[in-house]
Amino acid sequence: MSAAANASDPVGIFDSGIGGLSVVDAIVHLLPKERLVYFGDTARIPYGTKSPDTIREYSAQITRFLLDQGCKAIVVACNTASAPALSYLRAQWPEVPIVGMEPAVKPGAQATKTGKVGVLATRGTLQSERYATLMTRFASHIQVLEDPCIGLVERIEQEQFESPETEALLRSIMQPMLENGVDTFVLGCTHYPFVEPLIRRIAGDQVAIINPAPAVARQLERMLQERNLISPALEGKHAFYASKPTPFLETFAAGLLSPGTYTVQYHTLS
């Protein structure tokens, strides 16, 4: 960690778009005294169709931007970016605590009673080495049904959280899994908690839905505690950035935070 870092410095969080705001929500509730700087790469979404090398390049650009804002830690609030980029970022900035995402395969395997788990994720996550390792370690004794949820991230970015088209897409994905006996769904993309009420409506109350965002917030808390970097008080404003104008950023911040405690700006990376 840089010698200049101190507890009052902000935490940087980034995602390919608005999905990482589900992680922001979890962090604000667990660590309300931490100041956050969020970057959503809305101009270059989706990441799921990009090559691993491209995702690493984008992730490094954004991490550098967040560190330039004085961030003391980085949260990669994107499963698709974490898979190819997390180890790379940690190697580039070994002094910076960096928290990543991974599909909650282990808790999913622990939660299922039928032995059948549905993983909703992007193609990039499902095809990653990180995901394959999780499957080998924690899911060898259960049946996992997967779907890359093509088009779902784009609908969420368009704020179609409850639209008939989004519901139809989710039903086409989930119904075959439910008919096959799936009793647990893992949300393997930070965008998907925004349609969790719709997922719940389709799945029913008896099905477990696992959102990894709270676990990521707890891991951030542990890393900050280990380095004596827990903020004693909220100093300054939260900052939300996007690489392309996104009205939902303002809507989300206004719904989560008090007036005057945040700014929303647009910033293009090159």
C-alpha positions as CSV (number, residue, x, y, z in Angstrom):
1,M,0.0,0.0,0.0
2,S,1.2,3.5,-0.8
3,A,2.7,5.3,2.2
4,A,0.4,8.2,1.4
5,A,-2.8,6.2,1.8
6,N,-4.8,6.8,4.9
7,A,-8.2,5.7,6.3
8,S,-10.0,8.8,5.0
9,D,-9.1,8.0,1.4
10,P,-12.0,6.7,-0.8
11,V,-12.6,3.2,-2.1
12,G,-12.7,2.8,-5.8
13,I,-15.3,0.5,-7.5
14,F,-15.8,-0.3,-11.1
15,D,-17.9,-2.3,-13.5
16,S,-18.6,-2.5,-17.2
17,G,-21.8,-0.5,-16.6
18,I,-24.4,0.1,-13.9
19,G,-24.3,-3.5,-12.5
20,G,-21.6,-2.7,-10.0
21,L,-24.0,-0.3,-8.3
22,S,-25.5,-3.4,-6.6
23,V,-22.1,-3.8,-4.9
24,V,-22.1,-0.1,-4.0
25,D,-25.4,-0.6,-2.3
26,A,-24.0,-3.5,-0.2
27,I,-20.9,-1.5,0.7
28,V,-22.8,1.6,1.7
29,H,-25.0,-0.4,4.1
30,L,-22.1,-2.3,5.6
31,L,-19.5,0.5,5.6
32,P,-21.5,3.8,5.7
33,K,-18.4,5.9,6.7
34,E,-16.4,4.9,3.6
35,R,-16.3,7.4,0.7
36,L,-16.7,5.8,-2.6
37,V,-15.6,6.6,-6.2
38,Y,-17.5,4.5,-8.8
39,F,-16.7,4.1,-12.5
40,G,-19.1,2.5,-14.9
41,D,-17.7,1.9,-18.3
42,T,-21.0,2.4,-20.0
43,A,-19.4,3.5,-23.3
44,R,-17.8,0.1,-23.8
45,I,-20.4,-2.3,-22.4
46,P,-20.8,-5.3,-22.7
47,Y,-17.6,-6.8,-21.5
48,G,-18.9,-10.4,-22.0
49,T,-18.2,-10.3,-25.8
50,K,-14.7,-8.8,-25.4
51,S,-11.4,-10.8,-25.4
52,P,-9.6,-11.4,-22.1
53,D,-6.7,-9.1,-23.3
54,T,-9.2,-6.3,-24.0
55,I,-10.9,-6.7,-20.7
56,R,-7.5,-6.5,-18.9
57,E,-6.6,-3.4,-20.8
58,Y,-9.9,-1.7,-19.9
59,S,-9.7,-2.8,-16.3
60,A,-6.1,-1.4,-16.0
61,Q,-7.2,2.0,-17.5
62,I,-10.1,2.3,-15.0
63,T,-8.0,1.1,-12.0
64,R,-5.4,3.8,-12.9
65,F,-8.1,6.4,-13.1
66,L,-9.4,5.4,-9.7
67,L,-6.0,5.4,-8.1
68,D,-5.5,8.9,-9.6
69,Q,-8.5,9.9,-7.6
70,G,-6.7,8.9,-4.4
71,C,-8.4,5.6,-3.8
72,K,-7.0,3.4,-1.1
73,A,-8.6,0.1,-2.4
74,I,-10.2,-1.1,-5.6
75,V,-13.3,-3.3,-5.9
76,V,-13.7,-5.0,-9.3
77,A,-17.5,-5.1,-9.1
78,C,-17.8,-7.2,-12.3
79,N,-17.6,-10.9,-12.7
80,T,-16.7,-10.7,-16.3
81,A,-13.8,-8.3,-15.6
82,S,-12.6,-10.2,-12.5
83,A,-12.1,-13.5,-14.3
84,P,-9.4,-12.3,-16.7
85,A,-8.2,-9.2,-15.0
86,L,-8.0,-9.6,-11.2
87,S,-4.7,-11.4,-11.0
88,Y,-3.3,-9.0,-13.6
89,L,-4.4,-5.9,-11.6
90,R,-2.9,-7.3,-8.4
91,A,0.4,-7.9,-10.1
92,Q,0.4,-4.4,-11.6
93,W,-0.4,-2.8,-8.2
94,P,0.8,-5.2,-5.5
95,E,0.6,-2.5,-2.8
96,V,-3.1,-1.8,-3.4
97,P,-5.8,-4.1,-1.8
98,I,-8.0,-5.3,-4.7
99,V,-11.2,-7.2,-4.2
100,G,-12.8,-9.1,-7.0
101,M,-16.0,-10.9,-7.9
102,E,-16.6,-14.6,-8.5
103,P,-19.8,-16.6,-9.1
104,A,-21.1,-17.9,-5.8
105,V,-20.7,-21.5,-6.7
106,K,-19.6,-22.6,-3.2
107,P,-22.6,-21.1,-1.4
108,G,-24.9,-22.3,-4.2
109,A,-23.6,-25.9,-3.7
110,Q,-24.1,-25.5,0.0
111,A,-27.7,-24.2,-0.3
112,T,-29.2,-26.7,-2.8
113,K,-31.4,-29.5,-1.4
114,T,-32.1,-31.0,-4.8
115,G,-28.4,-31.1,-5.8
116,K,-29.2,-28.9,-8.8
117,V,-28.0,-25.2,-9.1
118,G,-28.6,-22.7,-11.9
119,V,-25.8,-20.3,-12.6
120,L,-26.8,-17.1,-14.4
121,A,-23.7,-15.4,-15.8
122,T,-22.2,-13.9,-18.9
123,R,-20.4,-16.0,-21.5
124,G,-17.1,-14.5,-20.5
125,T,-17.5,-15.6,-16.9
126,L,-18.8,-19.1,-17.7
127,Q,-15.8,-19.7,-20.1
128,S,-13.2,-18.4,-17.7
129,E,-10.5,-20.4,-15.9
130,R,-11.6,-18.9,-12.6
131,Y,-15.1,-20.3,-13.0
132,A,-13.7,-23.7,-14.1
133,T,-11.6,-23.8,-10.9
134,L,-14.6,-23.0,-8.7
135,M,-16.6,-25.7,-10.4
136,T,-13.9,-28.3,-9.8
137,R,-13.4,-27.3,-6.1
138,F,-17.0,-26.9,-5.0
139,A,-19.5,-28.3,-7.5
140,S,-18.2,-31.8,-8.4
141,H,-21.0,-33.4,-6.3
142,I,-23.9,-31.4,-7.7
143,Q,-25.4,-30.7,-11.1
144,V,-25.0,-27.2,-12.4
145,L,-27.1,-25.8,-15.2
146,E,-25.7,-22.7,-16.8
147,D,-26.9,-19.9,-19.1
148,P,-25.0,-16.9,-20.5
149,C,-28.2,-14.8,-20.4
150,I,-27.6,-13.2,-23.8
151,G,-29.1,-9.8,-23.9
152,L,-29.9,-9.5,-20.2
153,V,-27.1,-7.0,-19.4
154,E,-28.2,-4.8,-22.2
155,R,-31.8,-4.7,-21.0
156,I,-30.7,-3.9,-17.5
157,E,-28.5,-1.1,-18.8
158,Q,-31.6,0.3,-20.5
159,E,-33.4,0.1,-17.1
160,Q,-35.8,-2.5,-18.3
161,F,-36.0,-4.1,-14.9
162,E,-39.7,-5.1,-15.1
163,S,-40.4,-4.9,-18.8
164,P,-42.4,-7.8,-20.5
165,E,-39.4,-8.4,-22.8
166,T,-37.1,-8.8,-19.8
167,E,-39.5,-11.1,-18.1
168,A,-39.9,-13.2,-21.3
169,L,-36.1,-13.5,-21.6
170,L,-35.7,-14.6,-18.0
171,R,-38.6,-17.1,-18.2
172,S,-36.9,-18.6,-21.3
173,I,-33.7,-19.0,-19.3
174,M,-35.1,-20.1,-16.0
175,Q,-38.1,-22.3,-16.8
176,P,-36.1,-25.2,-18.2
177,M,-33.8,-25.1,-15.2
178,L,-36.8,-25.1,-12.8
179,E,-38.4,-27.9,-14.7
180,N,-35.1,-29.8,-14.2
181,G,-35.3,-29.5,-10.5
182,V,-33.0,-26.4,-9.8
183,D,-33.8,-25.0,-6.4
184,T,-30.9,-22.5,-6.1
185,F,-29.9,-19.7,-8.5
186,V,-26.5,-18.0,-8.4
187,L,-26.5,-14.5,-9.8
188,G,-23.1,-14.5,-11.5
189,C,-23.2,-11.0,-12.8
190,T,-23.5,-7.8,-10.7
191,H,-26.2,-6.5,-13.1
192,Y,-28.6,-9.3,-12.2
193,P,-29.6,-8.1,-8.7
194,F,-31.4,-5.3,-10.4
195,V,-33.9,-7.9,-11.8
196,E,-33.9,-10.0,-8.6
197,P,-37.6,-9.2,-7.9
198,L,-38.4,-10.5,-11.4
199,I,-36.2,-13.6,-10.9
200,R,-38.0,-14.2,-7.6
201,R,-41.4,-13.9,-9.2
202,I,-40.5,-16.5,-11.8
203,A,-38.7,-18.9,-9.4
204,G,-41.1,-18.8,-6.5
205,D,-40.5,-18.4,-2.8
206,Q,-39.1,-21.9,-2.3
207,V,-36.1,-21.3,-4.5
208,A,-32.9,-19.7,-3.1
209,I,-31.3,-16.8,-4.9
210,I,-27.7,-16.0,-4.1
211,N,-26.4,-12.4,-4.6
212,P,-22.7,-12.2,-3.9
213,A,-22.6,-8.4,-3.3
214,P,-22.9,-8.6,0.5
215,A,-20.0,-11.1,0.6
216,V,-17.8,-8.7,-1.5
217,A,-18.6,-5.9,0.9
218,R,-17.5,-8.1,3.8
219,Q,-14.3,-9.0,2.1
220,L,-13.6,-5.3,1.5
221,E,-14.2,-4.7,5.2
222,R,-11.7,-7.5,6.1
223,M,-9.0,-6.1,3.8
224,L,-9.4,-2.6,5.1
225,Q,-9.3,-3.8,8.7
226,E,-6.1,-5.7,8.1
227,R,-4.4,-2.5,6.9
228,N,-6.0,-0.2,9.5
229,L,-7.8,1.6,6.7
230,I,-11.4,1.6,8.0
231,S,-12.6,5.2,7.7
232,P,-13.6,6.7,11.1
233,A,-15.9,9.2,9.5
234,L,-17.4,10.1,6.1
235,E,-15.2,12.9,4.7
236,G,-16.1,14.4,1.4
237,K,-18.6,13.4,-1.2
238,H,-19.1,10.1,-3.0
239,A,-18.3,10.4,-6.8
240,F,-20.0,8.5,-9.6
241,Y,-18.4,8.4,-13.0
242,A,-19.6,6.8,-16.3
243,S,-17.8,6.8,-19.7
244,K,-21.2,7.5,-21.4
245,P,-24.1,9.5,-20.0
246,T,-26.4,7.2,-18.0
247,P,-29.4,8.7,-16.3
248,F,-29.7,5.8,-13.9
249,L,-26.5,6.8,-12.2
250,E,-28.2,9.9,-10.9
251,T,-31.4,8.0,-10.1
252,F,-29.5,5.3,-8.1
253,A,-27.4,7.8,-6.2
254,A,-30.4,9.9,-5.3
255,G,-32.2,6.8,-4.0
256,L,-29.4,5.5,-1.9
257,L,-27.6,8.7,-0.6
258,S,-28.6,12.0,1.0
259,P,-28.7,15.1,-1.1
260,G,-25.4,16.9,-1.3
261,T,-23.3,13.8,-0.4
262,Y,-22.4,12.8,-4.0
263,T,-21.6,14.0,-7.5
264,V,-22.3,12.4,-10.8
265,Q,-19.9,13.1,-13.7
266,Y,-19.0,11.7,-17.1
267,H,-15.4,10.8,-18.1
268,T,-14.1,9.2,-21.2
269,L,-11.1,7.0,-20.9
270,S,-8.6,6.5,-23.8
